Amino acid sequence: MTATTLLRGPIDAADLVRRWWLRKLGRVVRPLIRRRELRIAVLGSTMVCTALLATLVAPLWLLILGPLVWGVPHLVADLRYMLVRPGYHRRAALAVLAGPPLVYVALGGHLLWGFLAAGLAAAAARASLGRRALGVVLVAALAGSFAALGRTGDVVFAHLHNAIAVLLWWAWRPRTSRLHWLPLALMVAASVFLVSDVALSAVRASGGLQWFGGGMGPEYQVWRLSPGVGPEWALRLVLLFCFAQTIHYGVWLGLLPDEDRDRATPPTYRARWAGLQADMGRPLLWAAIAVAVALALWAARDLMSACHGYFRMARFHGHLELCAAMLLLLEGGSRDLRDGAGANGHV
C-alpha cells in the first residue's frame, strides 16, 4: 500500500461530507460557489471574526498550538505561492543569487542574510535599472533599520511579516468588485480594537491569560513578542501578534489558494491534492507530512522545545515573502501573479 493510497480514504471521506453539505444547504450557498469574490469576502470576514474571538478567549494556546498545527502546511503554501506558482523557481538568476542566503537563514544564519536575499532578488528583477536600484536601496534601508534595533529588530520583523501575507493576497490578482475591502477593513478594525483597554479587559475577564501549557505563559510571550515594552503595551502587542499570526495562516491556507485558482468554483479535495502534488511533487509533500508528524510527537513530549524547533525551521519564510513582495513591486503590481505558472485548475 502506497502513501498516496493511505490518504485516499480520508480525502474521499472529506469529499463525501462536502457533497452532503452542499446538497443540504442548496440555494443558500449557491452564490458563494459561483462567485469567487463573494466567497473570499465571506471566508475572509469569517476568518477575522473567528481569529478575534479566539484571541480574546484563549490567546496563549493559540500562540502555542497555531504554529504546531498550521505551521508546516503554511510553509508548504509559502513555497508554493511565492516560488512555484509565479514561476520564480525557474529563474536561474533568482535561484543563484537569492537562494543561498535564504538557505543559510533556514540553517540558523543571522536574519540579516534574509535581507541580503531580498536585495539580490531586487537586483535580479525583470525591471529597469532604475527600479532595480530603488529596490536594492529600499531593502538596504530596511536592513539597516532592523540591524540598528538589535534583537528588537527581529521581533519587529516577526510582527510585520504577518502583514506581508495580507499585502500579497491583496495584490495577487485583478478584481472586478470591491468585496475584498470588507475582510481588510475588519482586519484593521480588529487590530485597533486589540490594542485597546476594552480588549485587554475582555481577555482578563475570560481567563485567557491563565490558560497555557509548556511554561509559555504571559511573561514568556511578552519576553518573546514585546521585549523592552512597558507593561501598559506589552500584553496588547502579544494579543495583536496572536491575531495577526492567525490571519497570516488563514491567508496562506485559505484565501490565497482560492485567489490563485483559474476556476471560479471551488474544486473537490481530491482535485486539490492532485494540484498540490503537481506543483510541489510527492517527495516534498511527504517530507512535509513527516516533519508535521514529528513536530506533533515532539510537542507531546516537550511543548516548548517543539515550538522553538518550529520557529528555528521557519525563520527563512518571512524573508522569502519579502523577496516575493519586492519582485511584485518592481516587476509591476498590476499583473496577475498566477500568470507565472499558468492556470491552476486545482488549488
Backbone hydrogen bonds, N-H to C=O, Kabsch-Sander energy under -0.5 kcal/mol:
donor,donor_aa,acceptor,acceptor_aa,energy
6,L,2,T,-1.6
7,L,3,A,-1.3
8,R,4,T,-1.1
9,G,5,T,-0.8
11,I,7,L,-2.3
12,D,8,R,-2.8
13,A,9,G,-2.4
14,A,10,P,-2.3
15,D,11,I,-2.1
16,L,12,D,-2.1
17,V,13,A,-2.3
18,R,14,A,-2.3
19,R,15,D,-2.6
20,W,16,L,-2.1
21,W,17,V,-2.5
22,L,18,R,-2.3
23,R,19,R,-2.2
24,K,20,W,-2.2
25,L,21,W,-2.8
26,G,22,L,-2.2
28,V,25,L,-2.1
29,V,26,G,-0.9
30,R,26,G,-0.7
33,I,29,V,-2.2
34,R,30,R,-2.2
35,R,31,P,-2.4
36,R,34,R,-0.8
39,R,35,R,-2.3
40,I,36,R,-2.9
41,A,37,E,-1.8
42,V,38,L,-2.4
43,L,39,R,-3.1
44,G,40,I,-3.2
45,S,41,A,-2.1
46,T,42,V,-2.6
47,M,43,L,-2.5
48,V,44,G,-2.2
49,C,45,S,-2.3
50,T,46,T,-2.6
51,A,47,M,-2.6
52,L,48,V,-2.5
53,L,49,C,-2.3
54,A,50,T,-2.6
55,T,51,A,-2.1
56,L,52,L,-1.9
57,V,53,L,-1.7
58,A,54,A,-2.9
60,L,208,G,-0.7
62,L,58,A,-1.8
63,L,59,P,-2.1
64,I,60,L,-1.7
65,L,61,W,-3.2
66,G,62,L,-1.8
68,L,64,I,-0.8
69,V,65,L,-2.5
70,W,66,G,-2.8
71,G,66,G,-0.7
71,G,67,P,-1.0
74,H,70,W,-2.3
75,L,71,G,-1.7
76,V,72,V,-2.1
77,A,73,P,-2.2
78,D,74,H,-2.2
79,L,75,L,-2.3
80,R,76,V,-2.4
81,Y,77,A,-2.9
82,M,78,D,-2.1
83,L,79,L,-1.7
84,V,79,L,-1.7
85,R,80,R,-3.4
87,G,83,L,-0.5
87,G,84,V,-0.8
88,Y,83,L,-1.1
89,H,83,L,-1.5
90,R,87,G,-1.4
91,R,88,Y,-1.6
92,A,90,R,-0.8
95,A,91,R,-2.0
96,V,92,A,-2.8
97,L,93,A,-2.4
98,A,94,L,-1.9
99,G,94,L,-1.1
99,G,95,A,-0.6
102,L,98,A,-1.5
103,V,99,G,-2.4
104,Y,100,P,-2.5
105,V,101,P,-2.1
106,A,102,L,-2.3
107,L,103,V,-1.6
108,G,105,V,-1.6
109,G,104,Y,-3.0
113,W,110,H,-1.8
114,G,111,L,-1.2
115,F,111,L,-0.9
116,L,112,L,-1.6
117,A,113,W,-2.0
118,A,114,G,-1.9
119,G,115,F,-2.5
120,L,116,L,-2.6
121,A,117,A,-2.3
122,A,118,A,-2.1
123,A,119,G,-2.0
124,A,120,L,-1.6
125,A,122,A,-1.0
127,A,125,A,-1.8
132,R,128,S,-2.5
133,A,129,L,-2.6
134,L,130,G,-2.2
135,G,131,R,-2.3
136,V,132,R,-2.4
137,V,133,A,-2.4
138,L,134,L,-2.4
139,V,135,G,-2.4
140,A,136,V,-2.6
141,A,137,V,-2.3
142,L,138,L,-2.1
143,A,139,V,-2.9
144,G,140,A,-2.7
145,S,141,A,-2.2
146,F,142,L,-2.5
147,A,143,A,-2.6
148,A,144,G,-2.1
149,L,145,S,-0.9
150,G,146,F,-0.5
150,G,147,A,-1.2
152,T,149,L,-1.3
153,G,150,G,-1.0
154,D,150,G,-1.0
155,V,151,R,-1.7
156,V,152,T,-2.7
157,F,153,G,-2.5
158,A,154,D,-2.0
159,H,155,V,-2.0
160,L,156,V,-2.8
161,H,157,F,-2.7
162,N,158,A,-0.6
162,N,159,H,-0.9
163,A,159,H,-0.5
163,A,160,L,-1.2
164,I,160,L,-1.0
165,A,161,H,-1.0
166,V,162,N,-0.7
167,L,163,A,-2.2
168,L,164,I,-2.6
169,W,165,A,-2.4
170,W,166,V,-2.3
171,A,167,L,-1.7
172,W,168,L,-0.6
172,W,169,W,-1.1
181,W,178,R,-1.7
182,L,179,L,-1.5
184,L,180,H,-1.2
185,A,181,W,-2.9
186,L,182,L,-2.2
187,M,183,P,-2.3
188,V,184,L,-2.2
189,A,185,A,-2.6
190,A,186,L,-2.8
191,S,187,M,-2.2
192,V,188,V,-2.4
193,F,189,A,-2.4
194,L,190,A,-2.2
195,V,191,S,-0.7
195,V,192,V,-0.8
196,S,193,F,-1.9
199,A,193,F,-0.6
200,L,196,S,-1.7
201,S,197,D,-2.4
202,A,198,V,-2.3
203,V,199,A,-2.4
204,R,200,L,-2.1
205,A,201,S,-2.4
206,S,202,A,-1.9
207,G,203,V,-0.8
207,G,204,R,-0.6
208,G,203,V,-1.4
209,L,203,V,-0.6
210,Q,207,G,-1.9
211,W,208,G,-0.6
212,F,210,Q,-0.7
216,M,213,G,-1.7
217,G,215,G,-1.1
221,Q,217,G,-2.3
222,V,218,P,-2.4
223,W,219,E,-2.3
224,R,220,Y,-2.1
225,L,221,Q,-2.9
226,S,222,V,-2.3
229,V,226,S,-1.4
233,W,230,G,-1.5
234,A,230,G,-2.1
235,L,231,P,-0.6
237,L,233,W,-2.3
238,V,234,A,-1.5
239,L,235,L,-2.3
240,L,236,R,-2.5
241,F,237,L,-2.4
242,C,238,V,-2.4
243,F,239,L,-2.3
244,A,240,L,-2.8
245,Q,241,F,-3.1
246,T,242,C,-1.7
247,I,243,F,-2.2
248,H,244,A,-2.5
249,Y,245,Q,-2.2
250,G,246,T,-2.2
251,V,247,I,-2.5
252,W,248,H,-1.9
253,L,249,Y,-2.4
254,G,250,G,-1.9
255,L,250,G,-1.5
256,L,251,V,-3.1
258,D,254,G,-1.2
259,E,255,L,-2.3
260,D,256,L,-2.3
261,R,257,P,-1.0
262,D,344,N,-3.5
263,R,344,N,-0.6
272,R,268,T,-2.0
273,W,269,Y,-2.4
274,A,270,R,-2.2
275,G,271,A,-2.4
276,L,272,R,-2.4
277,Q,273,W,-2.4
278,A,274,A,-2.2
279,D,275,G,-2.0
280,M,276,L,-2.8
281,G,277,Q,-2.1
285,L,281,G,-1.7
286,W,282,R,-2.8
287,A,283,P,-2.0
288,A,284,L,-2.3
289,I,285,L,-2.3
290,A,286,W,-2.2
291,V,287,A,-2.4
292,A,288,A,-2.5
293,V,289,I,-2.4
294,A,290,A,-2.6
295,L,291,V,-2.6
296,A,292,A,-2.0
297,L,293,V,-2.4
298,W,294,A,-2.5
299,A,295,L,-2.5
300,A,296,A,-1.9
301,R,297,L,-1.0
301,R,298,W,-0.6
302,D,298,W,-3.4
306,A,302,D,-2.1
307,C,303,L,-2.0
308,H,304,M,-2.5
309,G,305,S,-2.5
310,Y,306,A,-2.3
311,F,307,C,-2.4
312,R,308,H,-2.2
313,M,309,G,-2.0
314,A,310,Y,-2.3
315,R,312,R,-0.9
317,H,314,A,-1.3
319,H,316,F,-0.7
320,L,316,F,-1.7
321,E,317,H,-2.1
322,L,318,G,-1.6
323,C,319,H,-2.5
324,A,320,L,-2.2
325,A,321,E,-2.5
326,M,322,L,-2.3
327,L,323,C,-2.2
328,L,324,A,-2.4
329,L,325,A,-2.4
330,L,326,M,-2.8
331,E,327,L,-2.6
332,G,328,L,-0.7
335,R,332,G,-1.0
337,L,172,W,-2.1
337,L,335,R,-0.7
339,D,336,D,-2.1
340,G,337,L,-1.0
341,A,85,R,-0.6
341,A,338,R,-1.0
342,G,338,R,-0.6
345,G,343,A,-0.7
